[in-house]
Amino acid sequence: MDKLVFKEYTKRTFDKFSVWNSFLRTEDGSHAKCKLCKRIPQCSNTTTCLHNHLKKQHPSVPDTRRNIRQIPATATPITPTNEVVQEQDQRPMPKTKKVRIDDYYQNTKEDNMETVISKMTACDGQPFNVFCKSESIRMLFLKSGYEALPKSPNTIKKIVIEKSDQLKQELRKEMSVLKAKGQKFSVSLDEWTSASNRRYVNINIHCPNFNDNDKPFRNLGLARITGRGTSETCNHILRVKLGSYDLFLEDDVVGVVTDGASVMTAMGRQIPSFHQLCLAHGIQCAVVDVIYKNLYSQSVETVENSEEIDTEETLSTIVDSEAEESEDEETDENDDGQGFVVSNAETRSESRLNVDYKDLIVKVRKVVKFFKKSPTRTEVLNKHVLEDNKRAGLVLDCKTRWSSMADMVSKFLLLKDAILKALIDLKEKTMFSTYELDLLQDLSTTLTIVEAICQEKANLLTAVTALQFMVTKLQENNGVISSRLLQALTLRIAQRRQADLVCTLKYLHNPNKYYQEQSSTVFPKVGNDVITKVIVDIQKKYFNQRPSAITYTGASDDEDDMFLADLQHCQNEEASRITNMSIKEQLQKKIDDEMCARPSTSTATCEDVDHLRIINKNADGFI
């Protein structure tokens, strides 16, 4: 056997964590020689035997495999040379991690490995197999200080289920504490159909006194609907799900919020709690009535997409397909707006206006598809977009998400100059007149007003305030689309607004402001006897006690003088400041003023006090 010649492996000298810092290597890489003990380990063209040699023969040398353990900063580096640089007793011992007292306790951090895995599966939709097969995710967990991820999908599934059971138990404890304090809850639920055509009911429980003030609700999870999804089935599923958390419709749930589907409407008549139809869903139905319904009066053949789309397809051949294509292809198109059938006769002039902007929407949608379907045409458009120093792309709307219409029109108006230039370069005859652009601007303004009122953190009081703000803004706009949308919204609001509940809530929140508001056809007010009956029924049903006397605590004379002195000054400042606010800022200010407990216009008059006395007297009569 020829004598082996060992040399320093210079290709890995830049890596201070490489195992070759402790070994010499033959030129062909078939053998290695330890620098510390001069032994030649038996290996088969891999570095595994080298790591094993260091682990068994030289345990003081840190294991650098996959950078799991790093060489301490105080350790003296091994310099590349043909000779042994250091002996084993000269190498410093690696520093051990300093033990903390909380290391002896169970990890209760919210970001432990089980919580992170559960969030990634439940919130981000990551499959169980990803945690087992993805080397990147496994390495990220190791780099973040977690233990090695399990290699079995069943183990990952078990972790998620155990975390789910833990959260359910914590939620039961939280709600039991609130129930012991006499707290009542409200419920919102909606039907959902998955991509595999399975139907579920999603149930949320709402309470303002939950521990997390930013999210005053808790999700109870999905409940599978088997068989026919009738109102009786939904009622049974709701009771079973609430019963698993020791909640009952008769005693603990004051109100239930659903959409306007006929099944949910029928279920609302079967439950003992107050049933409120979703106001946001009513807004969506109104927008669909005005913008989308009967949008395509002529049937056309669907043209299949050709591979030669850049050369054969023109703007005139693009067929609009009811806006089913959108940026979000994962949208579940489960439109349940069949709860109400709207019959509204139109005159010929109204119908002509209806056709004008609806044809314009079809035209805009075709232009958006014209550019989005072709990379070549998109490059032509982007060239003019960059010339205008704008960074935006066209967006296609989706019928089931009416807010996407506002995004599509606003992006189109933002890039209208670049779009017109690109159409000229592509020798397309389709153009937009000044009248059409003004009509689009009117549509964008109207949809911006409607979009601003839909907020996640809303209750019945703020929702009605937002609706009043929206109606006022639409009346001020005086546009064709605004007037049409105002008619549709008026009808939908009348179907969903429960005047007795809304007026009672407004009265209980601020009696003075309630009596100062004017009744209207869209937002009518109820009498004192109705408010009294609602208050007494709630007290007797959910609190089993006589309603307390409703008294008025007026402001002192000093407070009256201070308030009246500053009122005119504040009104002048508000008038000048509100003109510079956006629609969302104006809405937020309106909601903040409504939620303010102290009257913002004037103190109570003698007539207001008389109203309070009447309600107090009527309350005694209901007992």
N, C-alpha and C positions, 0 to 999 in steps of 0.2 A: 504493500500500500504506500503510495506516495505521501510524502510529508505535507500536511495541510499548512497553508499560509494564511494567517488571519490578519485582517486589516480593519481599521476604523470604518464604520458605515457612515460615510460623510453625507449621504442624502437626507439623513434624519437629524443632523446636528442642530438644525434650527428649532426642533421640537424638544423642549426640555422635559416633556412627559413621555418621550419615547423609551421603550424598553431597551433599545439599542445603545442607550447611554451606559448600560452596564455590561455590554457584550461586544466582542469583536466578531467579525464575519468573514467567511471565505468569499472569494470573488464571485463564485457561482451561487452563493447564498444557500448552499446545502448544509453547512455546518456553522455553529457558533461557539464561541469560547468565552466563559465568564471572566470578567476582569478581576473579580474579587477572589475566587478560589481556583482559577485556572482550569476548571473542569469543562468538558465538552458535552453538554446535554444531548441526549438522543431526541431528535425532532424530525418532523416530516414536512419541511418547507412551510411551517407555520410558527407563529410567535407564542402559541399557547404553552408549549413546553418551556419556553424561556420565562414566562410569567410563573409557571408552576415551580421552576427551579428557584427563582427568587423568593417565592412564598415559603418553600420548604427549607432551603439552605441559608437564606439571608432574610429572615422575617423583619429585620429592622429597616429594610429598604421599602419605601412606600409603594403600594400597588398603583400603577399609573394606568391600568386598563380602563379605557373609555372615560378617563379623567374623573372617575368616581372619587378617588382620593388624590389630593394634590400634594406635591412636595412642599414642605414648610418653607416659609420665606427665609428663615434663618439657616437653612441647610446649605452647605457648600456645594455648588454645582460641579458636576464631573466634566472636565475639559477633554475634548477629543484628542487622543494621542495613541501612538502605537504601543505604549507601555501602560502598565497598571498605574493609575494616578493616585488612588487612595486605597487604603486597607479598610477592612470591615469595621475595625474599632475606631477609625477616624471619622466615620459618617455620623452626623448628629441624629439623635432619636427624634422621630416626628412628634409634634406637639399634640397632645390629646385635647379633645373638646372639654371646655370647662363645664362641669355639671351644675345645673341650676336646680333650685328647689322644686320648680314646677315641672321638671322632667319626671318626677315620681307620681304625677297625677295624670289622669286621663285628659287627653287633648279635647278641649271644648270650644276651640276656635270655630268660627263660622266658615272659614276657608280650609277646613281639613279635606283630605282626599275624597272621602265619601260625599261631602257636600259638593265639591267641584264636579265630580263625576255625575252626580244627580242633576246638577244644574245644566251640564252640557248635554245630557240626554233629554231632559224634560223641556228646557228652554231653547236650546240650540238645535235640537233634533238629531243629535249624533247617534248613530247606531251602536249597539254594544260591540260589534266586531271591530269598530274603529280603534277602540282602546287596546285591542289585542294585536291588531295587524299593523297599525301605523307606528313606525319607528320614530317619527318626528314627535308624535304626541307622547310616546313613552319617554323619550329623551327630555321633553319639556317638563314632564312631571318630576323626573329625577333632578333636573337642574333647579327646579323650584323647591327642592328639599323634601319632596314626598317620597314615600316608599315605592318600591317597584310595583307597577300596575299588574293586576292579575292577567294571566294569559288565556283565561277561559271566558267566553261570553256569558255563560251561566253564572259565573261568579260576579261579573259586572251587573247582571240583572238582579242578583240577590242583593248586592249593595244598594241599588236604586230602590228596590222594594222595601228593604229595611229602613232606608232613609225616609221613604214615604210614610211608613207606619209610625216612625218617630215624629214626623211633622204633624200627622193626624192626631197623635196623642197630645202633643203640645197645644194644638188648636182646641181640642176638647177641654183641656184644662183652662185655657184662656176664656173660652165661652162660658164655662161653668162659673168662673169667677164673676164674669159680667152678669150672668143670670142671677147670681146670689145678690148682686147689688141692685136688682130690679131693672136691668137694661133690656130693652127690646131691640129687635133686629128687623131688617128688610132683606128681601131676596130678589135677585135678578137672574133670569134663566133664558136660554135660547137654544133652539134646535140646530144641530150641525150634522152634515153628511160628509163622511170622509171620502177619499179618493177611491177606496175599495167599496163604496156604496153601502157603508154601514152608518146607521143613524145613532146619534148621541144627543144627550141633553147636558149642557154645561150650566152649572149652578154656582152662583156667587152669593155670599152672605155679606151684608153691609152693616157697619156700626161705626159711629164717629169716635168711639172710645177704645178702639183697638190700639195695641201697643205702638204700632207703626202709624204715626199720624199722616205720613205722606201717602199711604195707601189704606184708606179707611174701609177696606173690604178684604175678604178672604175667599179664595177659590176652593170649593168643595170637590172639584174634579168632575170628570165626565161620567155619565150614567148611560149605559147601553139601552137602546130602544129595540126590543125584540117584538116581531109581529107588527100589527097595525099601530101607527102612532096617533091614537085617538086622544081626546082630551082626558078621558078617564085614565089612560095609560100614563100620560104626563103627570096627572095629579098623583097617581100612585107612586111614580118614580120620585117625585118631589118629596112626598111624605116619608118614603123609605130613606132617602138620602139625609134629610133633616133629622130623622129619628136616630141615625147612626151617630149623630153628634148631640143627642138628647135635646133636640129642639122640636117644637110642635107648632103647627100652623095656628091652632086655636089660642095658644097662650103666649108664644114667644115672637111670632112674626106678625108685624103690623101691616106691611105692604109687600106686594109682589109686582115686579116690573117685567113685562114681556114685550115682544114685538106685536104687530097687528095681524099676524096670521090667524086664520079662522079657528085653528085648533087651540091656539093660545087664548083667543078671545072667549071661546067656549069654556076653557079651563078656568078662566078668571071668574066666571059665573058660578063655579062649583066650590071655590075655596072661600073660607070665612074671612080672610084678610082683605084689605083694600087692594084692588087691582088697578094698576096704572099702565097704560100702553106707552111704549117708548116714544118719547118726543123726537129723539134724533132719527129714529126709523121713519117717523112721519115726515120729517124734513126730506129724507131720502126719497120717499114715495112722491112727495110734491115735485122734487127736481126731476124724477123719472117721468112724471105726468107731463111736465112742461118741455123737457129737453129730449127725452128718448121715446116716449109713447107716440106711435104712428109716425115715427121719424122716416120710415122707409115705405112710402105709399106704393111704390112700384116694385114688382118682383123682378129680379135679374138673375141671370145665370152666374154661378160661381166659376171663376176662371182659375184653373189649377196653376200652381206656381211652376214656372218653367225654369230650367237651368240657365237659359239664355235670357235672364231677366233684364240684364243691363242693356241688351240690344233690341229686344222685341217689345218690352212693356213700356207703355207711355202713360202719362197721367190720365188720359181719357179712358184707358182700359182698366184702370184699377177699380175694383168693385168693393164697396163698403159692406162689411158683414156684421152690422149691428154692434160694432165696437167690442167684439169679443176678444180681439187681440189687444194685449196690454203689456206694459213693462213687467208686471207681476204675473207670470204665467201660472203661479201656484194658487191663484185666487179661486176659492170654491164658489162657484156660481150657483148658490142656493138661495135664489130670490124668493122670499116667502111673502111678498107683498100682495097676497090674494085675499087678505082679510076684508078689504073694502073695495067695492066696485063703484067707480066714480063716473057719473053720467053728467056731462056738461055740454049743453048745446052751444054752438059757436055761430056767430054771424059770418057772412062772407068776408067782411073786412078783417075780422079777428083771425079767420082761417088764413087769409092771405099773409098777415103778419106772422102767423105761426109757421107758414111754409118758408117765408123769407129766411129767418134765422136758422131753421132746421136744415134747409138746403145749404146754408152757409156752413153749418157744422159738418155736414157730409163733405163739403168741399175742402174744409180744413183737414178733416181726417184723411181724405185721399192724398192731399199734399204731404202729410206726415208719413203715410205709408210709402208714397213715391220716393222719398229720400231714405227712409229707414230700411227698405227692402234691398237697396242697392249700395254697396260700398263705393262704387264709382261716383254715383250722384252725391253720396255723403261727403266725399272728398271735395267735390265742387262747392258744396254748401259750407264746409269747414273753412275753405279758403276765404270766403267772404266774411265768415264769422270772426276769423282772426283779424281781418282788416278793420273790423269795427271794435276790436279789443273787448270782445265778449266771450265768456266761457260758459256755454250752455248747450244742451242738446234737446232735440225735439222729443216730446212725450206723447204717447198714444193713450187715449182714455179707455176706461172700462165701465160698462153699464152698471155692474154691481158695486162699483166704488165711484159714486157721483163726484167726489172731490177730485178725482183724476181729470174730470172735464175742466175744472178750474186750472189745474196744472198745465193741461194741454194748450188751452187758450192763452194763458199768461206767457208760456214759453214761446208760442207762436208770435204773439205781439212783440215780445222782446227781440226776436230774430226776424221780424218781418222784412226789414231792409235787405238782410242777407238772403232771405228766401226769394224775394222778388228778383234780386240780381242773379241768383243761381238758376231760376226758371228761365231767365233771358238767355243765359249762357247755354242752357240745355235746349234752347229753341222750343220751349213750351208756350202755348198760346194762353194757358190759364193764368189769369191775373186777378187781383183783388182791387175793387174800386174803393174810393174814399168812404162811400156809404157802407160798404161791407166791413171795412176796418173800424168804422165808428160803431157798427152793430156788435162787432167782436169786443170792442172796448166796453160797451154797455154790458155784455154778457159776463166779461171778466170781473167788472165791478160788482155785479149782482152776486155772482158765485163767491167772490171774496167775502162779501157781507155774510152770506149763509154759512160759509166754511168757518168763519171766525167764532161762531157761537157754539160749535161742537167741541166740548171739553170733557176730558176723562173725569176730572174731579168736580162733578156737578151733583147737586141735589135738586129736589123739586123747586125750591125757592130760586136758586140761581138759574135753573133751566127756564123757568117762566120769565125771569128778568131778561135773560138772553133773547127769548122769543119776542118780548116787547121791544127790545132794542133793535132786533132784526126787522120787525115790521115798520118801526119808525124810519129806519135807514132806507128801506125799500120804498116807502112813501116819499121820502125826500129825493130819491134818485130820479123819479119821473121818466124812466125808460120803458121801452116797449116790453122788454123781457122782465123787467122788475115788476111791472103791473101784472103780467101774466103769472109770474111766480108768486106774487102776493095773493092772487085769487086762489091758487092751488094750496098755498100754505094756510090761508084762512080756513079752507075746508078741512085740511088735515088737523089743524090745531083744534077746531071745534069737535072733531071726532075723538081726540085724545085728552084734551084738557078737562079735568074734573074740577069744576068751579068751586064745589063745596070744600074739597081738600085744599086747593090752592088758596082760597080766601081765608080759610081757617089758619093755615100756616102763616100767611102774611099778617093776619091779625095778631096771632100769638107772638110773632117776631117783633112787630112794631105797630101797635094799635093806631097811633097818631098818623103815621104815614099811610096806613091802609085806608083810613077814612078820608084822607086828603086826595087820594087817587080818584080819577074820574073813570066811571064805568064806560065801556065801549062795546061795540058789537063783536069784536074779536076776543076781548078779554072782559066779559061781563062780571059783575060783582053780585054776591048773594046777600040776602037779608040777615039780620041779627039772629032770627030764629034758627036758620040753617046752621050758622056758625055755632050757636049754643048746642044744638042737637049733636053735631059732630064731636064737640069737646066732651059732652056728657057721655056719649056712647064710648068714646075711647077710654075715658076714666073708668067707667063701669066694667068694660069688657077686659081691658088689659091690666088695670091697676086695682080693680075691685074696691073702689073707695069713692066717697062723695067728692065731686070736684071742688077744689078750693075756691074761695071767693075771689073773683077777678077784680082787683083794685087797680087804680091808677095812681102812680107816684109821680106827681108833677115836678117840674124843675123849680128851684128856689128863685126868689126875685133877683138876687145877685147874678145867678146863672142866666136868667132871662135878659138882663141888661147887657151882659157880656156877649151873649149870643146874637142879640139883635144889632149890637154895635158892629160886630164883625161880619154880619150876614151879607151886606151890600158889597163890602170889600172882597169877600171870598167869591161872590157870584161874578164880579167883574174879572177877577183873576182866572176863574174857571172858564169863562167865555173866551178869553184870549188864549188860554193854554190848550183847550180842547181842539182848536183848529189845527194845531201842530201834531196831534196824535194820530196814530194809525187806527184802523178799524178795530184791531184786537186790543189796543191800549184803551180806546174809548169804551169798549165792551167791559174790560176789566175794571175800569173806573166805575161804570154803571153798577156792576155786581158788588164792588166794594161799598158803594154808597147804600145799596139795598141791604147788605148784610150788616151795616152799622146799626147798632141797637138804638142810638140816640136819633131822634128826628133830625133830618138834615135841612128841612125847609122852614119850619116854625114850630113853636111849642103848641101843646094841645089847647084847643078852644073849649068853650063851655059846651058846645055841641058835641065835641068828642067825648067829654066826660059823661054827658047824658047817654051816649051810645054804650059806654062801658057799664054804666049803671043798669041799662036795659038788659044787657047780656048777663050781668050778674044776677039780676032778678029772675030772668028766664031760666037760668041754670038751676035755681031752687025749685022751679016748677016741674023740671024733668025728673026729680028724685022721687 
